[in-house]
Amino acid sequence: MRITLLGAGHIGQTIARLLHGSGDYHVTVVDRSAAALAKIQADPACAGVQTLVAETADAAGVLAVLRGQDAVVNALPYHLATIAATAAREAGVHYFDLTEDVAATRAIQQLAAGARTAFMPQCGLAPGFIGIVAHHLAQGFDTLVDVKMRVGALPAFPTNSLKYNLTWSVDGLINEYCHPCEAIRGGKNIEVLPLEGLEHFSLDGTEYEAFNTSGGLGTLCETLAGRVQTLDYKSVRYPGHRDLMKMLLEELQLNQDTETLKAIMRKSIPSTMQDVVLVFVTVSGLRDGQLVQEVFARKIFADRSETAPLSAIQITTAAGICAAVDLFREGKLPQRGFIRQEQVALPDFLANRFGAAYQQSRQVESIG
């Protein structure tokens, strides 16, 4: 299968390594940065991967690199998703991405209407794997009451006041903190404010907080509309993070100048490869007339290999989109039109050679 991969950042590099290493994909990586592509060229695991420097924000340029390919995997920043998806539609190639942006996903859904090819956005961790888990658990109930989805990409060793290090895209992070969040309350679809809905819980003896952020639900509000009383998604952080971000965004009004905030964070908050991803889903409802709850909890840790270290967010995000592409290639997903994450069967995902990264994670046994 001929794949064009847009984006050669940390996640893109991991995707290229996985798809190429499987032997079933001919991968061409496209990026505007020659330096980023040079890292892929220098990676022994990517020997044979083709690279191409091109302006990924230019619609005509993206279209040109997609012609003659079977599929495009978009690992670019969220604001370029619609450009890439539009080019995919015109080139007649299948489309997969990692976007968490609600508006971009809705635009892609419209592009997919009547298309001869498949369009599957939101194939990462959240949205992505978290929605697959939640939908799978929901199928085990006669009547749904609550679906709560919690995900954190956290530094393993927090040392600053925010108790946070940069583990993934600053653009995506601020986008989640600044845009309205979808939810269901009392059986009705609503919008809630980001950074609100603060709650605290503990896992494995560690204290966490969680609060509303945008995009993590994917399309579950549509899929479960009329079937569940409460549905929400919250990002998990260490206690105190939300209050400081709220001060920066609201009191200092940096939500009206996000470019300045991004510049500050990139300059002052270190990135880290030593992270942990927390996945925590609870679903409650009626089964045989009795109110019961099911929980899925996992911790995925960074790979500290000396030769090819990978952060937990690299592992989980790349595994999500690579598994989606692989399951599509195997015919286990629809072959045209818009594909929702919840159309992926969790057992198929975990049995997949890429999705197995989640199966090999550590299940959390004690929840307080």
C-alpha positions in Angstrom: 0.0 0.0 0.0 1.5 3.4 -1.0 1.3 5.9 1.8 2.1 9.6 1.8 2.8 10.7 5.4 2.4 14.4 5.9 4.5 15.7 8.8 8.0 14.6 10.0 7.7 15.7 13.6 8.1 13.3 16.6 4.8 11.5 15.9 5.4 11.5 12.1 8.8 9.9 12.6 7.3 7.1 14.7 4.5 6.5 12.2 7.1 6.2 9.4 9.1 3.7 11.4 6.2 1.5 12.2 4.5 1.5 8.8 7.8 1.0 6.9 9.0 -1.7 9.4 5.9 -3.8 8.9 6.9 -4.4 5.2 3.4 -3.8 3.9 3.6 -0.1 3.2 5.7 2.0 0.8 6.0 5.2 2.7 6.9 8.7 1.4 7.3 11.4 4.1 6.5 15.0 3.1 7.4 18.0 5.3 8.4 21.7 4.8 11.5 21.1 6.9 14.5 19.5 5.4 16.0 19.2 8.9 13.0 17.1 10.1 13.2 14.9 7.1 17.0 14.4 7.6 16.2 12.8 11.0 14.1 10.2 9.2 16.8 9.7 6.6 19.3 9.1 9.4 17.1 6.5 11.2 18.3 3.0 10.3 14.7 1.7 10.9 13.5 4.0 8.1 16.0 2.9 5.5 14.1 2.9 2.2 11.5 5.5 3.3 11.3 8.2 0.7 11.3 11.9 1.7 10.2 15.0 0.0 10.4 18.7 0.9 7.2 20.5 0.1 5.0 23.3 1.5 2.4 21.4 3.4 0.2 24.5 3.9 -0.2 24.9 0.1 -3.3 23.1 -1.2 -1.8 22.7 -4.7 1.5 21.4 -3.4 -0.3 18.8 -1.2 -2.5 17.7 -4.0 0.6 17.1 -6.2 2.3 14.8 -3.7 -0.9 12.8 -3.2 -1.5 11.9 -6.8 -0.8 8.2 -7.5 -0.9 7.2 -3.8 -3.3 4.9 -2.1 -3.7 6.8 1.1 -2.5 9.8 3.1 -1.7 9.8 6.8 -1.8 13.4 8.0 0.4 14.1 11.0 0.4 17.9 10.5 -0.9 20.5 13.0 -4.7 20.5 13.3 -5.2 23.8 11.4 -3.9 22.1 8.2 -6.3 19.1 8.4 -9.0 20.6 6.1 -6.4 21.4 3.4 -5.0 17.9 3.5 -8.4 16.2 3.5 -9.6 18.4 0.6 -6.5 17.4 -1.4 -7.1 13.7 -0.6 -10.7 14.0 -1.9 -9.5 15.5 -5.2 -6.6 13.0 -5.5 -8.9 10.1 -4.9 -6.9 8.7 -1.9 -7.9 7.4 1.5 -7.4 9.9 4.3 -6.4 9.4 8.0 -5.4 12.0 10.5 -4.8 12.8 14.2 -6.8 16.0 14.5 -8.6 16.8 17.8 -10.2 19.9 16.2 -14.0 19.7 16.2 -14.5 22.2 13.3 -11.9 20.4 11.1 -13.6 17.0 11.8 -17.0 18.4 10.8 -15.5 19.7 7.6 -13.9 16.4 6.8 -17.2 14.7 7.5 -18.8 16.8 4.8 -15.9 16.1 2.4 -16.5 12.3 3.0 -20.2 12.5 2.0 -20.5 10.6 -1.3 -16.7 10.0 -1.6 -15.4 6.9 -3.3 -12.5 6.8 -0.7 -12.5 6.6 3.1 -12.0 9.5 5.5 -11.0 8.6 9.0 -9.9 11.6 11.2 -9.1 11.6 14.9 -7.0 8.3 14.9 -4.7 9.1 17.8 -5.1 8.7 21.5 -7.9 11.2 22.4 -9.8 11.4 20.2 -9.1 8.0 18.9 -8.3 5.0 21.2 -10.3 6.5 24.1 -13.5 6.5 21.9 -12.9 3.0 20.8 -12.7 1.9 24.5 -15.8 3.9 25.6 -18.0 2.6 22.8 -16.8 -1.0 23.4 -17.8 -0.8 27.0 -21.1 0.9 26.2 -22.2 -2.1 24.1 -22.3 -4.3 27.2 -25.3 -2.4 28.7 -29.0 -2.7 28.1 -29.4 1.0 29.1 -26.6 3.5 29.4 -26.4 6.1 32.2 -22.9 7.6 32.3 -19.8 7.5 30.1 -16.8 9.3 31.5 -13.5 9.4 29.5 -10.3 10.7 31.0 -6.9 10.9 29.4 -3.6 12.4 30.5 -0.2 12.7 28.8 1.9 13.6 31.7 5.6 14.0 32.6 6.9 11.1 34.7 8.9 13.6 36.8 7.1 17.0 37.1 9.3 19.7 38.6 7.8 23.1 37.6 4.8 24.9 39.0 2.6 23.8 36.2 3.6 20.2 36.9 3.8 19.8 33.2 6.3 19.3 30.4 5.7 19.5 26.7 5.1 16.0 25.5 3.3 16.8 22.3 2.1 19.7 20.1 1.8 23.0 21.8 -0.7 24.0 19.1 -2.9 21.1 19.9 -2.6 21.6 23.6 -3.7 25.3 23.5 -6.5 24.4 21.0 -7.9 21.9 23.5 -7.7 24.5 26.3 -9.4 27.3 24.4 -12.4 25.9 22.5 -15.9 24.8 23.7 -16.3 21.2 24.6 -19.0 18.9 23.6 -20.9 16.8 26.2 -24.2 15.2 27.0 -26.1 16.2 30.1 -29.5 14.9 31.0 -29.6 13.1 27.7 -29.1 16.4 25.7 -26.1 17.4 23.6 -24.6 20.6 25.1 -21.4 22.7 25.0 -19.4 23.2 28.2 -16.5 25.6 28.8 -12.9 24.4 28.7 -11.0 24.2 32.0 -14.3 23.9 33.9 -15.7 20.8 35.6 -12.7 20.3 37.8 -12.5 17.0 39.6 -9.9 15.0 41.6 -9.2 11.3 41.8 -6.3 9.0 42.6 -4.8 6.1 40.7 -2.1 3.8 42.1 -1.7 6.2 45.0 -1.0 9.2 42.8 -3.3 12.2 43.0 -4.7 13.7 39.7 -7.1 16.4 38.6 -9.3 16.4 35.5 -11.1 19.2 33.7 -13.0 19.8 30.4 -11.0 20.1 27.2 -12.1 20.2 23.6 -12.1 17.5 21.0 -11.4 14.3 23.0 -14.9 12.9 22.5 -14.5 12.6 18.8 -17.9 11.8 17.3 -19.3 9.9 20.3 -21.8 12.7 21.1 -23.5 11.9 17.7 -23.1 8.2 18.0 -24.6 7.9 21.6 -27.2 10.7 21.2 -30.4 9.6 22.8 -28.8 6.6 24.4 -26.9 8.0 27.4 -27.7 10.4 30.1 -24.2 11.8 30.7 -21.1 11.7 28.4 -18.0 13.8 28.9 -14.3 14.0 28.3 -11.7 15.5 30.5 -7.9 15.9 30.4 -5.9 14.6 33.3 -3.1 16.6 34.9 -1.4 16.8 38.3 -3.2 19.0 40.9 -2.7 22.7 40.5 -2.2 22.7 36.7 -5.7 23.8 35.8 -5.7 26.9 38.1 -2.4 28.2 36.6 -3.6 27.7 33.0 -6.9 29.4 33.9 -5.0 32.4 35.2 -2.8 32.6 32.1 -5.7 32.1 29.6 -8.4 34.1 31.3 -7.0 36.5 33.9 -4.0 37.5 31.7 -6.2 37.2 28.6 -3.8 35.0 26.7 -6.7 33.1 25.3 -7.0 36.2 23.0 -3.3 36.0 22.1 -2.5 32.3 21.9 0.5 32.9 19.7 2.2 34.7 22.6 1.3 31.9 25.0 2.6 29.3 22.6 5.9 31.2 22.3 6.2 31.4 26.1 5.5 27.8 26.6 8.0 26.7 23.9 10.7 28.9 25.4 10.1 28.2 29.1 8.6 24.7 29.5 11.0 21.9 28.7 10.0 19.0 26.5 10.5 15.5 27.8 10.6 12.0 26.5 10.1 10.6 30.0 6.3 10.6 30.2 3.3 8.4 31.0 0.0 8.2 29.3 -3.1 7.5 31.5 -6.3 6.1 30.0 -9.3 5.9 32.3 -12.9 5.2 31.1 -15.9 4.4 33.3 -19.3 3.4 31.9 -22.3 2.8 34.1 -25.8 1.6 33.2 -28.4 -1.1 33.5 -27.7 -4.7 32.8 -30.5 -7.2 33.5 -32.2 -4.6 35.5 -29.2 -3.9 37.8 -27.1 -0.7 37.9 -23.5 -1.7 37.2 -20.2 0.0 36.2 -17.3 -1.1 34.0 -13.9 0.4 34.1 -11.0 0.4 31.7 -7.7 1.9 33.1 -4.2 1.7 31.6 -0.9 3.3 32.0 1.5 3.4 29.1 5.1 4.3 29.8 7.9 5.6 27.6 10.3 3.3 26.0 13.7 4.1 27.5 15.7 2.2 24.9 19.2 3.7 24.5 19.2 3.3 20.7 15.6 4.4 19.8 13.8 5.9 22.8 10.1 6.7 22.4 7.9 8.8 24.6 4.6 7.4 25.8 2.7 9.9 23.7 4.7 8.9 20.6 3.9 5.2 21.2 0.2 5.7 21.9 -0.5 8.2 19.1 1.4 6.4 16.4 -0.1 3.1 17.4 -3.6 4.5 17.1 -3.2 5.8 13.6 -1.1 2.9 12.3 -3.6 0.4 13.7 -6.4 2.3 11.9 -4.6 2.2 8.6 -3.7 -1.5 9.1 -7.3 -2.5 10.0 -8.5 -0.6 6.9 -6.0 -2.4 4.7 -7.2 -5.7 6.1 -10.8 -4.9 5.2 -12.0 -4.7 8.8 -13.3 -1.1 8.4 -15.6 0.5 5.8 -13.8 1.2 2.5 -15.4 4.5 1.7 -17.1 7.5 3.3 -16.6 8.8 6.8 -15.3 6.4 9.4 -15.8 7.0 13.1 -13.3 5.8 15.7 -16.1 3.9 17.4 -16.5 1.7 14.3 -13.3 0.1 15.3 -13.8 -3.1 17.4 -11.6 -2.9 20.5 -10.6 -6.6 20.3 -9.5 -6.1 16.7 -7.5 -3.0 17.7 -5.7 -4.7 20.6 -5.0 -7.8 18.5 -3.5 -5.6 15.7 0.3 -5.6 15.5 0.4 -1.8 16.1 -2.6 -1.6 18.5 -0.9 -4.2 20.7 1.1 -1.3 22.2 -1.9 -0.7 24.4 -2.4 -4.3 25.2 1.2 -4.5 26.4 0.6 -1.6 28.8 0.1 -2.0 32.5 -3.5 -2.4 33.6 -4.3 -0.3 36.7 -5.9 -2.5 39.3 -6.6 -0.1 42.2 -8.7 3.0 41.7 -9.5 5.4 44.6 
